[in-house]
């Protein structure tokens, strides 16, 4: 949801003719390369983004800590958020700016910490019809809390911080929107705090889906001046539009009990939920295969024991080339191009060995 108003407004998906698809491992090149024949719906205005998100969850409301706890409990939801962050879900965000990580397991998001607010903190419960100001006040109080258990890191300490506040099931929380993200300066700190909130609403099974919507938008457009839709992307040419708004209410089950919302991918011209990690370079794929090869055989396979390094390398190149041939055409071409100079060098070395033994 856009960071500057209470709700994103209606999204005329039918008018846009959005094709809803699941993203797979294929596609044209690395995920941040936009094919020339694809229509770009989003543009980078150069504002801040969150390169590698460090999420701090705040469960706001004493209902979270009652016995028995609500279902799902705050612990259940924290586990679900950790699963989302450690899945490939965010892996296609890098297409929008090269500094964004997420395209590899080593660059996945982090769940930095979890706080379940109790009566020792103020305000312990969200007021009816709470506002962004109420949420910002809670975050500011937790940043300066005298109790380490309830203390949040301050925004100056890490530019990748994202505070996500979740309210419990409570009919008195009449705020019209199910979720929102915004940025706010919290003195005495100079960096703007990036904050998102969501409420339980009428359907607890979509809590993680609403969270995922705010997550992708807070990462790509935390302050309203980074990755935003070109005029008309969300139907109304004057409306604000972010990558989750185009795909609003398009949910996918990422894991049992964990739903996420699809987000728009210019590279795919579709609403997507990536379910596998993309290969960011041919050599990454090669490294993975070699690691598997060694794990299976515990080193050089016995038929090549005692043979020269060139012979073993030639066998490995043939193995990798054979495996690459089963991949999508674009990836196969990349790997074959990477293997070609290695194969040429090995051929020269084998030729030298044969001449030396003649």
Secondary structure, DSSP 4 states (H G I P E B T S, - for coil): --SSSS------HHHHT-EE----S-SSSSTTPPPTTSPP-EEE------SS-EEEEEEESGGGGSSSPPSS-HHHHHHHHHHHHTSGGGTTGGGG-TT---SSGGG--EEEEEEE--TTSSSSSPPTT--HHHHHHHHHHHHT-SSGGGPPPPGGG-TTEEEEEEE-S-TT---S-SEEEEEEE-TT--SEEEEEEE---S-GGGHHHHHHHHHHHHHH-TTSSSEEEPTTTTSSTTS---TTGGGTT-EEEEETTEEEE-EEETTTTEEE---SPPPSSHHHHHHHHHHHHHHHHSSS-GGGTTS-HHHHHHHHHHHHHHHHTTS-HHHHHHHHHHHHHHHHHHHHHHHHHHHHT-
